[in-house]
Amino acid sequence: MQRWYRPLLAAVALAALGGAAPDAAPPQPRLTAADYRAVFAAPGDDAVFEDFLAKLPTLSVIQQGATRRYYILEGDLPLSRDAVRAMLYAKSQAEQPVNPTAELVVLQVGGIDQFWPTGKRALTYAVERASFPDAATYQVALAGVRDAATAWTSACPACGLSLTHAVAQDAAPDENAVTFIVTYLPEDSGLLALAFFPNDPVHKRRLYIFPAWSTTTVDRTGILRHELGHVLGYRHEHIRGIAGCENESGEWRPLTPYDKKSVMHYLCGNAGDAKLRLTQSDISGHRQLYRVAG
């Protein structure tokens, strides 16, 4: 299993879970290790970069009144064109980590861990009611996000982290009044869900849910636990050195020994768990990063 989208069947591949790609959808070109080597070797080469972009799924959404196009990297990470290029430049110049198989891993930018610091951990969210097709889907998403949030906050009661549903915002969410907004996008793209990282700008702080989320056989709350892991700053568990998983990139720092059942592990490389539950290793790494002195 690979990503959280259907054309390449990559985070949790739907075909491997009993789903199938839409008949009308053209096959998505697949990124190979050679593509990554080429773009890392020459991130400034426009032809190489354009070829790399052409093999990434895309998503267009309206944010702050403007249509923004994102490239979906690593299955559930939406990046702008400039952000993809910046990440490739950083990766091409980055030193290799000392221990490439040690995970849970946290996102880094310029060598600095990206997570919610002490004093800014009272996170709030709205679930945009009007974006959902019906009341039932809205209620299922509401419960799923609540339970996923509880999993992370209860994993470290002493960390000062909270994820609170701002119910009054659901009718007409204001992105400046909550930390992030959960939004349903009706596009039948095969995507299940997308999230963001703590260092992303306000307009990107959305947790998107797609129609395929409602029908997948992967645990739906588990998918939201995984996505909230990104919101808290965590990269994928299989980011480096796991045979059978696709290449990933960017800066990161290992927190714990590799855990093939981590909530942040895709179903690939004979690893991962369709329940996507926090393991003891996840909890240990989470507590290390979100210690009160952080």
ABEGO torsion letter per residue (X at the ends): XBBABAAAGBGBBAAAAGBBBBAABBBBBBBBAAAAAAAAABAABAAAAAAAAAABBBBBBBBGGBBBBBBBBGGABBBBAAAAAAAAAAAAABBBBABAABOBBBBBBGGBBBBBBBGAABBBBBBBAAABABAAAAAAAAAAAAAAAAAAAAABAAAGBBBBBBAAAAABBBAAABABBBBBBABBAGBABBBBBAABBAAABBBBBBAAAAABABBAAAAAAAAAAAAAGBBBAAABGBBGBBBBBEBBBBABBBBAABAABBBBGGBEBAAGBBBAAAAAAAAAAABAAX
